[in-house]
Amino acid sequence: MAGLAKQLADRSELVGHIAGRFELRLPASSKHLADRAYVDKLKAALVERLGGPVSISVALGEVAGRTVAAQEEGVRRGRLEEAEATVHADAFVRDLVENFDATIDSIKPVQ
Protein backbone atom coordinates (compact mmCIF):
# COMPACT_ATOMS: atom_id res chain seq x y z
CA MET A 1 0.00 0.00 0.00
CA ALA A 2 1.34 3.43 -0.89
CA GLY A 3 0.37 7.01 -1.45
CA LEU A 4 -2.64 8.63 0.11
CA ALA A 5 -4.21 5.35 1.25
CA LYS A 6 -1.08 4.70 3.33
CA GLN A 7 -1.29 8.23 4.73
CA LEU A 8 -4.90 7.51 5.68
CA ALA A 9 -3.76 4.42 7.57
CA ASP A 10 -0.81 6.22 9.17
CA ARG A 11 -2.74 9.29 10.34
CA SER A 12 -5.87 7.50 11.53
CA GLU A 13 -6.49 6.24 15.01
CA LEU A 14 -8.13 2.84 15.38
CA VAL A 15 -11.21 3.46 17.49
CA GLY A 16 -12.66 -0.03 17.24
CA HIS A 17 -12.33 -3.33 15.45
CA ILE A 18 -14.97 -6.04 15.57
CA ALA A 19 -15.33 -8.92 13.12
CA GLY A 20 -13.66 -7.24 10.16
CA ARG A 21 -15.20 -3.83 10.80
CA PHE A 22 -12.63 -1.11 11.39
CA GLU A 23 -13.64 2.23 12.88
CA LEU A 24 -11.07 4.94 12.30
CA ARG A 25 -10.80 8.50 13.56
CA LEU A 26 -8.96 11.00 11.42
CA PRO A 27 -7.96 14.52 12.49
CA ALA A 28 -9.85 17.26 10.67
CA SER A 29 -6.54 18.56 9.31
CA SER A 30 -6.31 15.34 7.26
CA LYS A 31 -9.95 15.20 6.16
CA HIS A 32 -8.93 15.00 2.49
CA LEU A 33 -7.70 11.46 3.22
CA ALA A 34 -11.25 10.32 4.06
CA ASP A 35 -12.06 10.39 0.33
CA ARG A 36 -13.86 7.20 -0.75
CA ALA A 37 -11.06 6.30 -3.21
CA TYR A 38 -8.44 6.22 -0.45
CA VAL A 39 -10.72 4.36 1.94
CA ASP A 40 -11.38 1.76 -0.80
CA LYS A 41 -7.63 1.31 -1.41
CA LEU A 42 -7.04 0.84 2.32
CA LYS A 43 -9.93 -1.62 2.43
CA ALA A 44 -8.45 -3.61 -0.49
CA ALA A 45 -5.08 -3.78 1.27
CA LEU A 46 -6.72 -5.04 4.47
CA VAL A 47 -8.77 -7.63 2.56
CA GLU A 48 -5.57 -8.88 0.92
CA ARG A 49 -3.69 -8.94 4.21
CA LEU A 50 -6.44 -10.44 6.38
CA GLY A 51 -7.96 -12.70 3.75
CA GLY A 52 -11.56 -11.91 4.56
CA PRO A 53 -14.26 -9.30 4.22
CA VAL A 54 -13.52 -5.90 5.69
CA SER A 55 -15.47 -2.71 6.18
CA ILE A 56 -14.04 0.66 7.17
CA SER A 57 -15.73 3.72 8.59
CA VAL A 58 -13.87 6.98 9.00
CA ALA A 59 -14.99 9.74 11.34
CA LEU A 60 -13.32 13.11 11.72
CA GLY A 61 -12.30 14.12 15.20
CA GLU A 62 -9.51 14.63 17.65
CA VAL A 63 -7.04 11.75 17.87
CA ALA A 64 -5.24 10.83 21.07
CA GLY A 65 -1.82 10.48 19.46
CA ARG A 66 -2.12 6.74 18.92
CA THR A 67 -1.47 6.86 15.20
CA VAL A 68 1.39 5.35 13.24
CA ALA A 69 2.43 8.85 12.20
CA ALA A 70 2.55 10.02 15.84
CA GLN A 71 4.57 6.99 16.88
CA GLU A 72 7.04 7.50 14.02
CA GLU A 73 7.37 11.18 14.95
CA GLY A 74 8.15 10.17 18.54
CA VAL A 75 10.85 7.78 17.37
CA ARG A 76 12.28 10.44 15.05
CA ARG A 77 12.31 13.00 17.88
CA GLY A 78 14.01 10.52 20.21
CA ARG A 79 16.71 9.77 17.66
CA LEU A 80 17.31 13.48 17.11
CA GLU A 81 17.59 14.14 20.85
CA GLU A 82 20.03 11.26 21.19
CA ALA A 83 22.12 12.58 18.29
CA GLU A 84 22.16 16.08 19.79
CA ALA A 85 23.25 14.74 23.18
CA THR A 86 26.02 12.69 21.57
CA VAL A 87 27.36 15.65 19.58
CA HIS A 88 27.25 18.04 22.54
CA ALA A 89 29.01 15.47 24.77
CA ASP A 90 31.85 14.89 22.30
CA ALA A 91 35.16 16.26 23.63
CA PHE A 92 36.38 17.37 20.19
CA VAL A 93 33.16 19.28 19.50
CA ARG A 94 33.30 20.93 22.93
CA ASP A 95 36.92 22.00 22.28
CA LEU A 96 35.95 23.55 18.95
CA VAL A 97 33.05 25.44 20.52
CA GLU A 98 35.01 26.61 23.58
CA ASN A 99 38.35 27.42 21.94
CA PHE A 100 37.40 28.54 18.43
CA ASP A 101 33.88 29.94 18.92
CA ALA A 102 32.51 27.27 16.61
CA THR A 103 28.77 26.83 16.38
CA ILE A 104 26.60 23.85 15.56
CA ASP A 105 24.03 24.78 12.94
CA SER A 106 22.22 21.49 12.61
CA ILE A 107 22.33 17.92 13.76
CA LYS A 108 20.75 14.98 12.00
CA PRO A 109 20.67 11.43 13.31
CA VAL A 110 22.33 8.73 11.21
CA GLN A 111 19.70 6.69 9.42
C-alpha positions as CSV (number, residue, x, y, z in Angstrom):
1,M,0.0,0.0,0.0
2,A,1.3,3.4,-0.9
3,G,0.4,7.0,-1.5
4,L,-2.6,8.6,0.1
5,A,-4.2,5.3,1.2
6,K,-1.1,4.7,3.3
7,Q,-1.3,8.2,4.7
8,L,-4.9,7.5,5.7
9,A,-3.8,4.4,7.6
10,D,-0.8,6.2,9.2
11,R,-2.7,9.3,10.3
12,S,-5.9,7.5,11.5
13,E,-6.5,6.2,15.0
14,L,-8.1,2.8,15.4
15,V,-11.2,3.5,17.5
16,G,-12.7,0.0,17.2
17,H,-12.3,-3.3,15.5
18,I,-15.0,-6.0,15.6
19,A,-15.3,-8.9,13.1
20,G,-13.7,-7.2,10.2
21,R,-15.2,-3.8,10.8
22,F,-12.6,-1.1,11.4
23,E,-13.6,2.2,12.9
24,L,-11.1,4.9,12.3
25,R,-10.8,8.5,13.6
26,L,-9.0,11.0,11.4
27,P,-8.0,14.5,12.5
28,A,-9.8,17.3,10.7
29,S,-6.5,18.6,9.3
30,S,-6.3,15.3,7.3
31,K,-9.9,15.2,6.2
32,H,-8.9,15.0,2.5
33,L,-7.7,11.5,3.2
34,A,-11.3,10.3,4.1
35,D,-12.1,10.4,0.3
36,R,-13.9,7.2,-0.7
37,A,-11.1,6.3,-3.2
38,Y,-8.4,6.2,-0.5
39,V,-10.7,4.4,1.9
40,D,-11.4,1.8,-0.8
41,K,-7.6,1.3,-1.4
42,L,-7.0,0.8,2.3
43,K,-9.9,-1.6,2.4
44,A,-8.5,-3.6,-0.5
45,A,-5.1,-3.8,1.3
46,L,-6.7,-5.0,4.5
47,V,-8.8,-7.6,2.6
48,E,-5.6,-8.9,0.9
49,R,-3.7,-8.9,4.2
50,L,-6.4,-10.4,6.4
51,G,-8.0,-12.7,3.8
52,G,-11.6,-11.9,4.6
53,P,-14.3,-9.3,4.2
54,V,-13.5,-5.9,5.7
55,S,-15.5,-2.7,6.2
56,I,-14.0,0.7,7.2
57,S,-15.7,3.7,8.6
58,V,-13.9,7.0,9.0
59,A,-15.0,9.7,11.3
60,L,-13.3,13.1,11.7
61,G,-12.3,14.1,15.2
62,E,-9.5,14.6,17.6
63,V,-7.0,11.8,17.9
64,A,-5.2,10.8,21.1
65,G,-1.8,10.5,19.5
66,R,-2.1,6.7,18.9
67,T,-1.5,6.9,15.2
68,V,1.4,5.4,13.2
69,A,2.4,8.8,12.2
70,A,2.6,10.0,15.8
71,Q,4.6,7.0,16.9
72,E,7.0,7.5,14.0
73,E,7.4,11.2,15.0
74,G,8.1,10.2,18.5
75,V,10.8,7.8,17.4
76,R,12.3,10.4,15.1
77,R,12.3,13.0,17.9
78,G,14.0,10.5,20.2
79,R,16.7,9.8,17.7
80,L,17.3,13.5,17.1
81,E,17.6,14.1,20.9
82,E,20.0,11.3,21.2
83,A,22.1,12.6,18.3
84,E,22.2,16.1,19.8
85,A,23.2,14.7,23.2
86,T,26.0,12.7,21.6
87,V,27.4,15.6,19.6
88,H,27.3,18.0,22.5
89,A,29.0,15.5,24.8
90,D,31.8,14.9,22.3
91,A,35.2,16.3,23.6
92,F,36.4,17.4,20.2
93,V,33.2,19.3,19.5
94,R,33.3,20.9,22.9
95,D,36.9,22.0,22.3
96,L,35.9,23.6,18.9
97,V,33.0,25.4,20.5
98,E,35.0,26.6,23.6
99,N,38.4,27.4,21.9
100,F,37.4,28.5,18.4
101,D,33.9,29.9,18.9
102,A,32.5,27.3,16.6
103,T,28.8,26.8,16.4
104,I,26.6,23.9,15.6
105,D,24.0,24.8,12.9
106,S,22.2,21.5,12.6
107,I,22.3,17.9,13.8
108,K,20.8,15.0,12.0
109,P,20.7,11.4,13.3
110,V,22.3,8.7,11.2
111,Q,19.7,6.7,9.4
